[in-house]
């Protein structure tokens, strides 16, 4: 998307320095800055919150309760049982 933005002198200096150091365009530099910012303000359907894990950089969705290893194992066991039952039919 193409648009015009006004940057403060300091923001321009930071983006320009970053772009020169990385040998990328100003547009790409600004896109990288925006992509790296905390996105927890975004809401998705059902009012869950999305944020970016600072360590892995993967998106996190808050659903109201933590999914534990035991939860995952239980679901895997149920799926295995369902597959086994289906194989008998």
N, C-alpha and C positions, 0 to 999 in steps of 0.2 A: 504494500500500500504506500502510496506516495503522499507526503504531507509536509508542511512547513512548520517548524517549531522554533521557539526562541529559547536559547540557553543562556544562563548566566555566564559571565566571563570565566568563572572558576570551573563550571561544568564543561564548558567548551575546552578549556585547557586540559582537563583530565581526560576527556574523550579523545582529543587530538593526540595527546602524549601516548595514550593506550593504543590508538590506531597506528601511530608511527612505529611504536615498539613491536607490535604484532604484525606489522606490514599488511594491514587491512584497511578498508574504507571506513570513513566516519560512520556511515550508515550501519555497517556491520558491527563496529565498536559499540554504538548506542544500542543496537539489537542485543548484543551480548550482555550489556549492563542490565537491560530491562529483563532479559531471560533469567539472570542470576538473582534478581530481587526476590524477596519473600512474597509468595503469592497467597498467603493465608487469608487475604481479604476477599478472595474469590469465593462465591457461593455456587454450589451446584444443586441440582434437583434434590429436594428433601432437606435442604439447608445444611448438608454436610459441609465441612470446611476442607479445602485443599491447601496443603502447604508443601514445601520442598524440604526434604531431609538435608540438613547442611553437610552431613558426612557422605551420603551416597548420591545426592542430587536427584533422587527419585521422588516422584510425587507421593504424598501421604494423604489419605482421606480419613478424616475423623468421623467415625460412625457412632460414637457414644460409648463404646466399650472396647477394651483391648482384646484382640484375638490372641490366645495363648498357644503354645506348642501342643498342649493337651487337646485344645479345640481342634487343631489341624489333624492330629493323630486320630481323634475320634471320627472326623469326617472321612479320613482315608480308610479307616476300618469299615465304616458304613458303605463306602464306595466299593471296597473289595468284596464285601458281603453281597451287595447288589449285583456285581459282575458275576460272582459265583452262582447266585440264584438264577441269573439270566442264562448262564451256560448250561444249566440243568434242564432248561425248557426246550 
